[in-house]
């Protein structure tokens, strides 16, 4: 195992920890920007270090297609290839079962994709996924799981959960670098609490370095999503990191951190930037709106990032529909926002002011997130932060 996880502070379920990986010592809660093919669109690795990025996520499926894992391996691994000195996580390629379902055929052997590059079939087995990730060289690698949307019901959910448990054993057997890379298992089971329980217990029996909660943020309602996270974090080991996959909305990260999760990733901050939207404490700010055309304020007057220090809303408004610089500046700001949120969560737990931080966060979000703040799980959250640790 090439990982050390030390809990430094707690408030009820929430915890702040030090996660020591081969390439970097990280603080959790922690948000990971998504760099599908070895890049965060529009930003250099120096800029990512500048804003405090600790881990970048790479996509196994896309990297295997182009430039190929063999080439990456020949050139010294993805860290060297993309000039990134800090930690890295690669997904298994399993998410493409959902995002590229029209190109995929799922069997017990693995997943056969029709390549979007040249149309040729590509079989991704648990063994091949691990071999590709071993060549890429990330600090954390993910087991191939059978992924289905949470909006699907019926026997397919149970089939996918049990297949995920069978595939984890194949992934463990195929993993050739356990002293250099950490293999995480992924909890599946849809919105069914019985299936989630079976999957969690099955994965915990394998004593993996860490665990992910997968198959969420796919269209289910927020309360159902948060309930699954609450269930899984309550069952997963206290001394291992817990990673909620595909989660990038600030509210979700605060709620899931209060429920005991540690790691998150999502394309949302950079994707929404390309549509001219900035993340701010009150929710979002749409820079395309005409009201921004003569607004000389920064995106967020409370933000310390380079963009807010140097550019006005009016300037970025001029760029967002006409120049790539607009999306680059917003991507920089949005990732800074997410990484600062992670740091604030960590410090508020360490300094024993987590309840005040959460209350302040929710109060600022009240106008834009009012329907979500009425969810039963939010009342549960208030109970958590109001009760004694």
Secondary structure, 3 states (H helix, E strand, C coil): CCEEEEEEEEECCEEEEEEEECCEEEEECEEEEECCCCCCCCCCHHHHHHCCCCEEEECHHHHHHCCCHHHHHHCCCHHHHHCCCCEEEECCCCCHHHHCHHHEEECCCCEEEECCCCCCEEEECHHHHHHHHHHHCCCEEECCCCCCCCCCCCHHHHHHHHHHHHHHHHHHHHCCCCCCCEEEEEECCCCCHHHHHHHHHHHHHCCCCEEEECCCCCCCCHHHHHHHHHHHHHHCCCCCEEEECCCCCHHHHHHHHHCCCCEEEECHHHHHHHCCEEEECCEEEECCCHHHCCCCCCCCCCCCCHHHHHCCHHHHHHHHCCCHHHHHHHHHHHHHHHHHHHHHHHHHHHCCCHHHHHHHHHHHHCCCCCCHHHCHHHHHHHHHHHCCC
